[in-house]
Amino acid sequence: MSQLRSLLDELAAADPAGLDVEALTGEELRDGLPAVQAAINRLTALQTRMVAAGEAQQVHAVDGMRSMKSWLTGHCRLSGVASDALVRAGRRLRRLPELAAAYDDGDVTPAHVAEVTKGVTPARMARAAGIGVDHGETDRLLAEAARRLGPEDTAQVVRRWVIGVDPDGTLDDDAGRPRVFRIASSSGGRHHLSGHLDAAGAETVHTVLESIMGGDRPAGDTRTHAERQGDALVELARQALIGGNLPAVRGERAQVRVTIDWQSLCAATGALGIAGGRLAFAGPITPETARRLACDASVVRVITGPDGLPLDVGRARRTASEAIRRAVELRDGHCVFAGCSAPPAWCDVHHVVHWAHGGPTSCDNGALVCEAHHTAVHEGGFSLRRNPGTAVWHTYRPDGSEVLPRGPTPLRL
């Protein structure tokens, strides 16, 4: 650790933020940018090797995480996609020493490594060995291609290798995998959709969307096909909510939930100094958007104290009522286990002092905890504690030491 710490201290002492890049000449910029990229490559190679070592030693389990990927998202604030790529590269570079060496030397970028490690799967390497393809030669050729070509052209080289050893694509990482759908938030308030479906699933979704699109095409409609598909998807979900046949979520009917201050809800349009509302998943919205949603909605009152925290709405019952759950969700915002940001829909209301030990079912004694970390608390020996009168939580290991996220704790906005 001392060697690693010394290296990081040297990097910190260099203080690149103090460099006046505007004063650099064009020649210095042309020389400097490739050198900076090489440095980034080398540091990312080090990070990748550390991730592989950390996964081998199960370091994530010490902090109550189920995988190295979830630990990276919680403690290093990486996206799920970036965490997955690091873990995959760490695993597969151990079997590609030539490519790993090029990475350590700064000769290839993270994008090159991602293209190679996505295609050169363990199953394909085993198939290649079975048909007489030399593994060392494959490693050497792919490393040389990555050194000389851009990531896109390197991907084509990898693809040609894949076709040679797996022409039917049966050994693809995605072959036989379940359907995947993701919604990712952006800083601008928009949300981006991604994923993949099998052919039958895609046909089913497409047929339903086409039906809604065909039934909602007024004269003079200037929307593009993509815009109409987006509107159709939202309308499909809206009709499902209105129908009332969706499964309950943690004991409550599925519904869009808006949180807004009563004064803001009642204020005149365009009034100054008025706070907006908040959606449970999508985040902050304008007061007018909140009012629009409230036009066709029931209103539930949650009284808060001067500090903005919900007051206790508990009752003498073991399972948290809808009112208690709303108040706990409003206060906590996500799973309170250190390093976790699982949304409320994935969480239970945990009794900090267990019901069987006299703990009340109340807002004050409740904590929002995802299923994995609820298990970690009950069966794994971890414990949770909240600073009185605040929404600040602490997580403790079975030995009593506190789990401290290496990066900032996810914000409750």
N, C-alpha and C positions, 0 to 999 in steps of 0.2 A: 504493500500500500504506500510505503514511503516513496518508492520510485515513481508510482503513478501520481502521487500528490506533488512531488517535485516537478514533474512534467507539466501538470496543470497550473502550478504556481508560476512557472516560467511563461506559460502562455498568457496568464492573467497579467503578469508584469509587463508584457509587451504592449498592452493597452492599444489595440488597433483603432479604438474609437478616437484616440488623440491624433490620428494621422489626418492631415488636411488634404483630402483627395482632390479638392478643387485646385490645389497648387501643383499637382503632378502634371508633367508634360504628356503629350500624346504618346510618345515613345515609352515613358515610364508606365503609363496605363496599359499599353499593349504588352509590355514585358511582365507587368505585375499581375494582371488578371489570370493568366494561366498558372502562375505560381500560387496565387490564392486558391484557385480551384484544386491544384495538387495538394495543398495543405488541407483543404476540406475533405478530399478523398482519403487522405491518410488518417485524419481524425475519425471519419466515419468508419474506416476499416477497423480502427481500434475499438470504436463503440460496438461494432458488429461482433468482434471477438469477445468483448466483455459480455455482451448479451448471451452469446453461446455458452460462455463459462457460467454465467449466472443461471441460465436454464438448467445446465448440467448439475449445478449445486442446489437447485430448487430454492434460490434466494427469495423468490416471490412468496413462498409459503410462510416465511418468517414474519412477513407483514400482512398475512391473512389473505393473500391473493391466490386465485386458483391457477393462474398461468403467468408466464413471463410477459405475454402480450398485455394482459390486464394490468400488470404491475407497471409496465412502460407507459400505458395511457394514464394511470393514476399518479405516478410519481415523477414521470418525465414530461407529462402533458403532451405526449405525442398522439396523433390521430390513430384510430384503429387500423387504418390502411398502412400507415408508416410503421406502426408497431409490428404488424403482421409481416411486412417486408423485412424488417430487421431480424426477426426471429427465424424466418425462412432462410435468409442469407447466412445467418450464423450457423444454422444446422448444415447447410449444403456446402458451404465453403470449406468445411473440414474435409470434404472428399474431393475438393478441387484446389489442391495446393498451389498450382501455377497461377490460377486466377486470384487466389488469396494473396499471393506474393505481389502480383501486379497491383492489387488494391492497396496493400501496405506501402508500396513504393509511390503511390499517388498517381499511377499511370492510367487507371480506369476510374470512372465515376460511379456513384451509387446507382445511377440509371443503367449502366452497363451490367453491373452485378445483378440488378433486379431482373433484367431480361434473361440472363443466363440461368439464374437460379429458379426462375419460374418454369423454364422449359426442361432443364436437366433434373428431372425428378428422380428419387431413389428407384422407383419402379422402372423407369426408362433406362437408368444405368444398369440395373439388373438384366433387363432385356438385351441391352447392347452387349453386355458381357457374355450372355448366352449365345449370341450369334457371332461371337468372335471379334467384336469391336474393342480395340485396346483402350482402356479407360485413361491411361496416362497420355496417350496421343490425343484423345478427345479433349482432355483438360488443356493440353498445350495449344491445340489449334484454336479453341475458344478463347483462351487467354490472349493469344496473339491477335485474333480478330478484334477483341475488345480494346487492345492497345492501339490498333491502327484505325479502327472504324468508329463512327458515331453509334449511339445506342440503337437507332432505328436499323442501321445496316447490320449491327451485331445481332439484333433480333432476327433478321432474315437468315443469317448464318445458323443461328440456333434452330430456327424453323426447319431448315434443310436437314439438320442433324435429326430432329424429331421425326420428320417424314421418313427418314431412312430406318429408324429403329421402331417407330410406332405409326405406321402409315394409316391405320384406322382410327387413331386418336383414343384408343381404349384405355391408355395409361395416362391420359390427361388428368391433372389434379382436379379438374371440374367434372370429369366423367362420373356419372352416378351421384353427384352431389345434390343436396336438396336445393329448392328454389331460394333465392336470396333477394331481399328488397331492403333498401336503406333510404332514410331521409336524413340529410345533413343540413345543419343550419349554417348560414353565412352571416358575416358581420353586417351586411346591408339589410337584414330582415327577410331575405328570400330563403327558400329551402330547396335543396337540390336532391333529386331522386336518382337512384342508381340501383343496379342489381342485374340478375339474370334469371330466366325461366327456361324450363324445358319446352319442347315444341308444343305439346298438348296444352300446357299451362298458358303459354303465350297466346295460343289460338283462342282459348277461353276468354282471357282478359280482353283481347282485341275485339272479339265478337260483341262483348257487352259494351265496350266503349263505343264501337261503331253504332250500336243500337241507340245509345243515348245521344250520340252526335247527330244521327239521322232524324231523331225526334225533336231536336232543338236547333233548327236552322232557319231563323226568321229571314224574311226578305231583306236584301241589302247587307247581309252578314259579311263583314270584311275580315273576320278572324282567319288566321292561317290554320292549316291542318293541325299543326302542333299545339296551337292555342286552343283549338276546339277539343283536342284530346285532353289537355290539362283541365279544362272546364268540365269535361265529361267525367274525369276521374273524381273530382271534388263532388260533383252531383251524385255519382254512384255512392260515395261514402255518406253524403247527406241523406239520401233516401234510406240507406241502411240504418242510420240513427233514428230517423223518423219512424221507420217500421217497428222499432222496439223489439226486434227478435235477436239482437246481438247478445252474446254471453255477458254476464255481469263481470265487472272488473273490481277485484278485491271487495266484493260484497255490494257494489254500487252499480246502478244501471249505467251503461256506456253513454257518456254525454260530453259535449264540449264545455269546459269550465273556464270562465273568465273571472279574474280577480281584479276589482277596481274599487278605489275609495268612493264612499257614498257621495261625498261632495263633488268629486269629479264626474260621477255618473249623472248628477242632477244639474251640473253647470251648463251654462249656455254655450252653444257652438262657438269655437274660436276664443273662448275666455282665456285670459293670460294666467300663468302660474298654476295651471291645472295639470296634475299628474295623469299619465296614461294608465292603461290597464295591463294585465299580463295573462297570457295563455299558459296552461300547465306545461305544454311541450314547446310551442313555437316561440314563447318569450314575450317581450314587451310589444304592445300595440298602442295606437293612438287612442285618445278618449273617444273620438268619433267612431272608430272601429268597434270599441267596446260597447258603445251605445247601440250601434247597429245590431250587434249580436244579442243585446239585452232586449231588443224589441220583441223577440219571440222566445222568451226564456223565463224560467222561474228565478226568483232572487232569494238567496240564502244569506242571512246576516251572520257575520263572525265579528264579535266585538274584540278590539285589541286595546292593550294598555298604552300608556304614554310612550313606551319604548318601541311600539309597533308590533310587539309579539302578541299572539292570540291569548286571550284569557282562558282559564280552565273551563271546559264545558263537559267535564266528566260525569259519568253516572256509575252506579254500582253494578257493573256488568263486566264479564271477562273479555268479550270481543269489542273492539273499538266501534263506537257508533259512527254514522256518517259525519256527524258534526265534529266529533273528535278527530276523525281522520282528516277532514278538511283543514282543521286548525293545525294539526301536526304537519301536513303537507305545506301549508302556507308558511310555517315557521322554518322548516328544514329544507324544503326545496328539492332535495335529492337524498340518496342514501348517505347517512352521516358517518359511515365507517371511513377511516382515514384513507384518502387516495381514491375513493369511489365516487362516481357521479351518476349512478343509475337513477333514472327518472322515477317519479312517484308511482307510476303504473306498475313498475317492477317490484315495488317494495311492500313490506308488511309494517304494521305499527307494533313495534317491539316494546314489551314492558321492561323498563330499565330495572325496576325492582319487581321481581316476578309476582304474578297474581297469587300463586300458591304461598308466597312469603309475605303476603299482606299488601303488596303493591297495588295501588288503585288503577283503574282503567281511566286515565285522564290525559289531558294534553301535557301536563307537567311531567308525567311519568312515562310518556310515549316517546319513541324514537323511530324515525323512518329508516328502515334497513332492508336492503335487497335480500332475496332468498339465499344467495350464497353466503352473505355476511351474517344473516340471521342464524344460519347453520354454524358459522364460525363462532358466533357468540355463545350459542347454546351447547353445541357439541365440541367446539374447538377451544373453549376456555377463554376467548377474548372477552373484553368488557368495554362498555361505553359509559361516558360520564359527560354531563353538560354543565357548563358554567351557569350558576343560578341567574335567572333573569336575562339570559342571552340566548342566541342561537349558535353558540360556539361549542362544538363537541370535541371530545378527546377519546382516542382509542388506545386500549392497553392490551398487551400480550398476556398470555397465561402467567409469565414470570413477573408481571407487574410493570415492565418497562413500556413506555409510550411509543406507539407507532407514529412517527413524524414523517409526513410526506416530504420527499426530497424537493419537490417543486411546490409552488403555492397551492393551497387547498382550493378545490373548485368553488367559485363564487356562487352565492345564492342571490341572484339578481331580482 
